[in-house]
């Protein structure tokens, strides 16, 4: 908005909610501060993924759809990632390694 205010909408498979945030007001309502990096963020590197997934004993797919690490990758996108790379989504994340 030209005033600097923001109107935000959230719909997590339930009735949606709107918040009007005044200029400079913190968003303590939507949970956006709990989201991880966007998929095309330059900070999303092998080192970042290794830091967040390296010691987990979960399947890689479970890790990828964790919105607190990478925002926006859901079930369909994660399936496409594995299909496109011909990898098994049931691999355990701690078995992954970084290729330099």
N, C-alpha and C positions, 0 to 999 in steps of 0.2 A: 504494500500500500504506500502511497506517496507520503503518508505521515510517518512511516517507519513501523507502524503497527503490523502484525502478522495475524492472519486468520488461518488456523490449522484444523485439519479434519483427520480423524482416525477411525478406521472401521476394521477391527480385527475379528471378522466373521461373527459380528453381533451388531446391535444397533450402533450406528456411528455417532460420534460426538464431535462438536465444534468447540474451539477455544479461541477467544480473542485475546491476543497478547499485546499489551501496550508497548510502545517503543522502549526498549531497555529492560522489559520485564522478563524474568527467567521462566522457562517452560518447565514447570514441575508437574504437569498434568499428563502429557501424552506418552512419556517414556522414551522419547526420541534420544535422550542422553544415554540410554542403555544400549543403543545400537552400535554395532561394530563398523568397520570401514566399508565403504561402497566397493563393489567388485572392480571398478576401474580406478580406484584411488592409488596414487603412486606409492603410498605407504604399505600397500598390500604386496608384500614381498615373500620370498621363501623363508627368510629369517622371521618375519612376523608370523607366518603360518606355523613354523617349527616351534616358536615360542608358545603359541596358543594350543597347538595340537600335539606337539612332540612327545609328551608323556602320557597322553590319554590312551585308554584301552578301549576306545569306542571305534565303531566303523567310521571310515572316512566320510561317508554320506551323512551320518549323524552330526559330525563336526561341521561340515559345510553348511548345513541348514540351521546351525546355531546362530541366531540373529545378533547375539552379543559379540560375535567375532567378525562375521561378514554379513552385512545387511543386504537383504533382497534376494538371496539365493534360497529358493523354496524347493519343494519336492520335484517339480517338473524340470527346473533349471539344473538341479543336481543330477538328475537322470541324464539330461543332455550332455553334461560335462563328461560323465563316464562313458556314454555311448560314443561321443566324438573322439575320445581318447582311447577307446577300447580297453578300459581299466575296470576292475571289479570293485564295485561300491562297498563290498563287504570286507575289504582290506582294513586292518587295524591301523589307526592313525600313527601310533608310535613306531610302526614298521616303515614309515616313510623316511626318506632321507633327502638332503639338499644336494642338487647337482650344480656345481659352480661352473 
